[in-house]
C-alpha cells in the first residue's frame, strides 16, 4: 500500500518541491518575511486537518497515535519565535477544501500525505539552521519519535492490502488531500500580512 500511494502521489511531490516557498526554504535562501508567510499558510492547512482528524473514532486515534502526530502547535511556536502576535495567528484562514474522511482508508491515505511531509521537512530544517535556528520546530517534525510514528503508519497502511475497498479509499484520499494542499499553498505570499488586516478589522 505504501508503494501504491508513493507512485500515485509522485507527480504532486515533484510539483511541491518546485513550490517557490519550499524551494527557497530548502535552499536556505528564504527571507524572514517570506518564511513567516510560508508558516502562516501551512498553519491554516494543518490546523484544519487536525480538526478533521479529531472526528476519528477513539480506537483509531489511539492505535495510530494521533495526538503525537499533531504539528499545528509547532507552527504556532515558530511564528511566535518570528515575532508573530497571537491575535494575528488566530485570524489566519483555515483550509476548507479538505476531503471528507469517513473511514479508516480515508484517514490513513490522508495521513500518508501529511506525515510524508515530515521526511522532506528534516532537510528544510537543516537548511534553515543559519537563518531561522529558533523557528524550525515544524520542519523538524516529530524529532526522535519520527521513526516509530512512521513505521506505525506504514504498518496500518499495509494492512489495507487485504481490504481492497479501503485501499481504494486510501489512494483516493491521498490524492484529494494532496490536491487540496497544492491549491491551498498557491496563495502563500503575504499570508501573514493578510491575517494582520483581518485582526485589525
C-alpha positions in Angstrom: 0.0 0.0 0.0 2.8 2.4 0.8 4.4 1.7 -2.7 1.0 2.3 -4.3 0.5 5.6 -2.6 4.0 6.7 -3.3 3.5 6.1 -7.0 0.1 7.7 -7.0 1.4 10.9 -5.4 4.8 11.2 -7.0 3.8 13.9 -9.5 2.4 16.0 -6.7 5.5 15.6 -4.7 7.6 16.8 -7.5 5.4 19.8 -8.1 5.7 20.8 -4.4 9.5 20.5 -4.5 9.3 23.3 -7.1 7.0 25.5 -5.0 8.8 28.8 -4.6 8.4 28.9 -0.8 9.5 25.4 -0.1 12.3 25.6 -2.7 13.7 28.8 -1.1 13.4 27.3 2.4 15.2 24.1 1.3 17.9 26.2 -0.2 18.3 28.3 2.9 17.6 31.5 1.0 14.1 32.3 2.1 13.7 35.8 3.7 12.3 36.2 7.2 9.1 37.7 6.0 8.6 35.1 3.3 9.3 32.3 5.8 6.7 33.8 8.2 4.2 33.8 5.3 5.0 30.2 4.4 4.4 29.1 8.0 1.2 31.1 8.3 -0.2 29.4 5.2 0.9 26.0 6.5 -0.8 26.6 9.8 -4.1 27.2 8.0 -3.8 23.7 6.4 -2.5 21.7 9.4 -4.9 23.3 11.9 -7.8 22.4 9.7 -6.5 18.9 9.0 -6.0 18.2 12.7 -9.5 19.4 13.5 -10.9 17.0 10.8 -8.8 14.1 12.2 -10.2 14.7 15.7 -13.5 13.2 14.5 -11.8 9.8 14.1 -13.0 7.1 16.5 -11.1 6.8 19.7 -9.8 3.3 18.9 -8.3 4.6 15.6 -6.8 7.7 17.2 -5.1 5.6 19.9 -3.8 2.9 17.6 -2.3 5.4 15.1 -1.1 7.8 17.9 -2.9 10.9 16.6 -2.1 13.3 19.4 1.6 12.6 18.9 1.3 13.5 15.2 -0.1 17.0 15.7 2.1 19.7 14.4 -0.1 22.8 14.1 1.0 23.8 17.6 4.7 23.6 16.4 3.9 26.2 13.7 2.4 28.5 16.3 5.6 28.2 18.3 7.7 29.0 15.2 5.5 32.0 14.4 5.9 33.3 17.9 9.7 32.9 17.5 9.4 35.1 14.4 7.6 37.8 16.3 4.0 36.9 15.3 1.2 38.1 17.5 -1.4 35.7 18.9 -4.4 37.6 17.5 -2.9 37.6 14.1 -2.3 33.8 14.2 -5.9 33.4 15.4 -7.0 35.4 12.3 -5.3 33.1 9.8 -7.7 31.5 7.5 -8.1 27.7 7.5 -8.3 25.4 4.6 -12.0 24.4 3.9 -11.3 22.2 0.9 -10.1 19.1 2.7 -11.7 15.8 1.6 -14.2 14.0 3.8 -12.6 11.4 6.0 -15.3 8.8 6.6 -13.4 5.6 7.3 -10.1 4.0 8.0 -8.9 4.0 4.4 -9.7 7.7 4.0 -7.9 8.7 7.2 -4.8 6.6 6.5 -4.5 7.9 3.0 -4.7 11.5 4.2 -2.3 10.8 7.0 0.2 9.4 4.5 0.4 12.7 2.7 0.6 14.8 5.9 3.1 12.6 7.6 5.2 12.1 4.5 5.9 15.8 4.5 8.0 15.3 7.7 10.6 13.4 5.7 11.4 16.4 3.5 10.9 18.8 6.4 14.0 17.5 8.1 16.1 18.7 5.1 14.4 22.1 5.2 15.1 22.3 9.0 18.8 21.7 8.4 18.9 24.3 5.6 17.3 26.9 7.9 19.9 26.4 10.7 21.6 29.7 9.9 18.7 31.9 9.2 15.9 30.6 11.4 17.5 28.5 14.1 14.8 29.3 16.7 11.9 28.7 14.3 12.3 25.2 12.9 10.1 23.2 15.2 7.5 22.4 12.5 10.0 21.3 9.8 12.0 19.3 12.4 8.9 17.2 12.8 8.5 14.6 15.5 12.1 14.5 16.4 13.2 11.2 18.0 9.7 9.8 17.7 9.5 10.2 14.0 10.8 6.7 13.1 8.3 5.0 15.4 5.3 7.0 14.1 6.2 6.5 10.5 6.6 2.7 11.0 3.2 2.6 12.8 1.6 4.4 9.9 3.2 2.1 7.3 2.1 -1.0 9.1 -1.5 0.3 9.3 -1.4 1.2 5.5 0.0 -2.2 4.5 -2.8 -4.0 6.3 -5.2 -2.4 3.8 -3.7 -4.7 1.1 -6.2 -7.2 2.4 -9.1 -4.9 2.2 -9.4 -3.7 -1.5 -12.2 -1.2 -0.9 -10.4 0.5 1.9 -7.2 0.5 -0.2 -9.0 2.3 -3.0 -10.4 4.8 -0.4 -6.8 5.4 0.9 -5.5 6.2 -2.6 -8.4 8.5 -3.3 -8.0 10.3 0.0 -4.2 10.7 -0.5 -4.7 12.3 -4.0 -7.5 14.5 -2.7 -5.6 15.7 0.3 -2.5 16.5 -1.8 -4.7 18.3 -4.3 -6.2 20.4 -1.5 -2.8 21.2 -0.2 -1.4 22.2 -3.5 -4.4 24.6 -4.1 -4.0 26.0 -0.6 -0.3 26.7 -0.9 -0.7 28.8 -4.1 -1.7 31.9 -2.1 1.1 31.7 0.4 2.8 35.1 -0.3 1.6 37.8 2.0 -0.4 35.3 4.1 0.7 36.8 7.5 0.0 40.4 6.3 -3.5 39.4 5.3 -4.1 37.9 8.7 -2.9 41.2 10.2 -5.6 43.0 8.2 -8.2 40.5 9.4 -7.1 41.0 13.0 -7.4 44.8 12.7 -10.8 44.5 11.0 
